[in-house]
């Protein structure tokens, strides 16, 4: 499991570095919207990667749900 954790940490760090790189680059004009969309997607991927790392650090499998959600008033 430690190899998987290390791999996921490397993936997370790479995604965070890409977010930093994109944040420094600020194009003008028509390219601005495409850049903002790309930055948003990369931030989402970094957020997901962080969740995988935290799940592994907590001892659970990062690609399986923890269980069915429970809603108030349901049985």
Helices and strands as residue ranges (DSSP letters): H 2-24, H 31-58
